[in-house]
Amino acid sequence: NTYSNIYSNVYYMNVIIDKIDDADGDNNRKAAIKAEAMVTRGYNIFLAANIYARQYDAATAAEAGGVAYPEGTDVDTKPQLKLQECYDRILADCSDENIAQLPDRGNVSRINKAGGNAIRAAVLFQMKRYDEALTYADKALALNSTIEDRSYIVDTENWKLLPSSENNFFYISPLSDMTKNPNVSAGKQRSFLRKATM
């Protein structure tokens, strides 16, 4: 289910974050991998907060219940935080420093600089910090300005978003969906953070 998938992803990212510093290899590459894991963790927690917690409201977020934000590898330790603290940690994971470590381009199933900036823009937008959100949306568009013409949707009421689509910043589709039907319409896939959401 969605909850298990999100927190499985968070666990995998926490293992990387916990182990990468002691791994062999180039330090710059390790730093980039760690930064990607932190941004990916933040993004998954952002999804969880939007599905399982109240919508963000600055007036109530400090007291409103949030979601679990595990930062270690102990799967039984999932402290539930207040919503404000969740968003503070999401922004910390999706920091400018971490985004700067991401590659300029790459596999669409991995987060690059455009994706990192788009995620931070989406988080800030959700927090109603619109001027800041615009800054990061502009940064994302400066790295990938391809915008798909979807005017045909008015007539067809259907569209597909494939992993190879040039306008993707970051593409998520559960393996179960892809193995059942790799060309399933995007309305039936879990695909997030494309330009249409901004």
Wavefront OBJ file of the C-alpha trace (Angstrom):
o trace
v 0.000 0.000 0.000
v 0.994 3.635 -0.340
v 2.020 4.097 3.302
v 4.292 1.038 3.246
v 5.812 2.070 -0.089
v 6.593 5.568 1.161
v 8.213 4.388 4.384
v 10.105 1.597 2.614
v 11.626 4.293 0.409
v 12.448 6.369 3.500
v 14.122 3.350 5.117
v 16.267 2.698 2.008
v 17.330 6.349 1.970
v 18.180 6.217 5.674
v 20.412 3.175 5.100
v 22.298 5.099 2.403
v 22.581 8.208 4.586
v 23.783 6.097 7.539
v 26.331 3.990 5.647
v 27.683 6.134 2.798
v 30.328 8.039 4.780
v 32.097 4.790 5.707
v 31.905 3.319 2.197
v 34.885 3.175 -0.125
v 34.923 5.473 -3.118
v 35.280 9.029 -4.315
v 34.246 11.522 -1.633
v 32.537 13.855 -4.100
v 30.463 11.001 -5.496
v 29.562 9.845 -1.994
v 28.450 13.365 -1.067
v 26.244 13.499 -4.162
v 24.663 10.130 -3.350
v 24.020 11.202 0.242
v 22.459 14.479 -0.898
v 20.184 12.624 -3.335
v 19.120 10.251 -0.559
v 18.268 13.176 1.715
v 16.227 14.970 -0.957
v 14.458 11.696 -1.808
v 13.664 11.115 1.866
v 12.285 14.633 2.182
v 10.147 14.162 -0.910
v 8.680 10.902 0.386
v 7.852 12.474 3.747
v 6.244 15.384 1.864
v 4.011 12.859 0.082
v 3.166 11.172 3.395
v 2.323 14.502 5.033
v 0.006 15.431 2.179
v -1.783 12.087 2.268
v -1.930 11.286 5.986
v -1.844 14.661 7.800
v -3.815 17.876 7.686
v -3.004 20.341 4.962
v -0.325 22.770 6.044
v -1.520 25.949 7.740
v 1.108 28.124 9.405
v -1.403 29.139 12.076
v -1.945 25.560 13.278
v 1.083 23.561 12.034
v 2.998 23.809 15.325
v 0.211 21.916 17.122
v -1.252 19.822 14.296
v -0.292 16.175 14.119
v 2.150 15.367 11.370
v 3.624 12.082 10.219
v 6.504 9.860 11.198
v 9.917 11.150 10.139
v 12.395 8.334 10.784
v 16.007 9.399 10.332
v 17.725 6.158 11.306
v 17.791 2.556 10.177
v 15.724 1.115 13.034
v 12.441 0.236 11.308
v 10.636 0.133 14.650
v 11.557 3.734 15.493
v 9.178 6.079 13.727
v 8.644 9.152 15.881
v 5.556 11.071 14.822
v 6.228 14.793 14.702
v 4.066 17.869 14.689
v 3.329 19.056 11.168
v 5.566 22.133 11.421
v 8.527 20.019 12.443
v 7.862 17.657 9.527
v 7.962 20.557 7.081
v 11.059 22.033 8.724
v 12.848 18.698 8.297
v 11.598 18.304 4.722
v 13.099 21.694 3.864
v 16.325 20.723 5.643
v 16.547 17.528 3.574
v 15.766 19.512 0.411
v 18.276 22.245 1.274
v 20.168 24.389 -1.216
v 23.342 22.571 -0.181
v 21.867 19.160 -1.010
v 20.310 20.355 -4.274
v 23.700 21.770 -5.328
v 25.211 18.266 -4.992
v 22.701 16.732 -7.421
v 23.612 16.080 -11.070
v 22.515 18.570 -13.719
v 20.957 15.785 -15.777
v 20.407 12.085 -15.361
v 18.000 9.194 -15.227
v 14.467 10.522 -14.700
v 13.906 8.009 -11.900
v 16.716 9.700 -9.949
v 16.524 13.247 -8.672
v 18.662 15.813 -10.461
v 19.001 19.567 -9.832
v 15.784 20.370 -11.705
v 13.915 17.782 -9.652
v 15.438 18.970 -6.391
v 14.445 22.565 -7.080
v 10.955 21.467 -8.172
v 10.480 19.472 -4.969
v 11.543 22.424 -2.821
v 9.211 24.677 -4.838
v 6.297 22.279 -4.269
v 6.968 22.129 -0.519
v 7.153 25.916 -0.222
v 4.037 26.298 -2.350
v 2.180 23.912 -0.041
v 3.323 26.083 2.868
v 1.884 29.137 1.060
v 5.326 30.715 0.847
v 4.651 31.649 -2.742
v 7.511 34.073 -3.422
v 10.056 31.513 -2.262
v 8.290 28.752 -4.195
v 8.489 30.842 -7.364
v 12.240 31.241 -6.931
v 12.769 27.466 -6.888
v 10.244 26.819 -9.656
v 12.192 29.279 -11.818
v 15.438 27.467 -10.969
v 13.861 24.144 -11.990
v 12.563 25.597 -15.257
v 15.973 27.123 -16.010
v 17.367 23.573 -15.947
v 14.493 21.929 -17.814
v 12.098 24.260 -19.615
v 10.364 21.643 -21.760
v 6.610 21.972 -21.381
v 4.353 19.397 -22.987
v 1.383 20.570 -25.050
v -1.598 18.934 -23.388
v -4.340 20.872 -25.159
v -5.515 17.623 -26.765
v -6.726 16.426 -23.348
v -9.811 18.649 -23.719
v -10.966 16.448 -26.611
v -9.605 13.050 -25.581
v -10.010 13.350 -21.784
v -6.980 11.107 -21.542
v -3.235 11.474 -21.629
v -0.154 9.418 -20.997
v 2.977 10.390 -19.176
v 5.789 8.020 -19.990
v 9.108 7.880 -18.112
v 10.831 9.105 -21.276
v 8.775 12.300 -21.483
v 11.132 15.271 -21.768
v 9.024 17.417 -19.449
v 9.533 15.110 -16.445
v 11.560 16.457 -13.567
v 11.193 13.265 -11.598
v 9.049 10.218 -12.350
v 7.591 7.713 -9.913
v 5.507 4.758 -10.970
v 5.239 1.693 -8.754
v 6.801 -1.420 -10.249
v 3.465 -3.207 -9.949
v 1.831 -0.647 -12.235
v 4.635 -0.810 -14.776
v 4.702 -4.597 -14.952
v 0.927 -4.844 -15.386
v 0.804 -2.216 -18.108
v 3.825 -0.067 -18.883
v 1.704 2.289 -20.990
v -1.135 2.757 -18.515
v -2.614 6.245 -18.726
v -0.939 8.716 -16.422
v -4.176 9.277 -14.566
v -3.827 5.737 -13.252
v -0.142 5.958 -12.438
v 1.377 7.577 -9.415
v 3.466 10.166 -11.171
v 4.382 13.287 -9.296
v 6.186 16.547 -9.643
v 5.905 17.373 -13.277
v 5.436 20.880 -14.532
v 1.662 20.482 -14.624
v 1.625 20.526 -10.827
v 3.117 24.030 -10.695
l 1 2 3 4 5 6 7 8 9 10 11 12 13 14 15 16 17 18 19 20 21 22 23 24 25 26 27 28 29 30 31 32 33 34 35 36 37 38 39 40 41 42 43 44 45 46 47 48 49 50 51 52 53 54 55 56 57 58 59 60 61 62 63 64 65 66 67 68 69 70 71 72 73 74 75 76 77 78 79 80 81 82 83 84 85 86 87 88 89 90 91 92 93 94 95 96 97 98 99 100 101 102 103 104 105 106 107 108 109 110 111 112 113 114 115 116 117 118 119 120 121 122 123 124 125 126 127 128 129 130 131 132 133 134 135 136 137 138 139 140 141 142 143 144 145 146 147 148 149 150 151 152 153 154 155 156 157 158 159 160 161 162 163 164 165 166 167 168 169 170 171 172 173 174 175 176 177 178 179 180 181 182 183 184 185 186 187 188 189 190 191 192 193 194 195 196 197 198
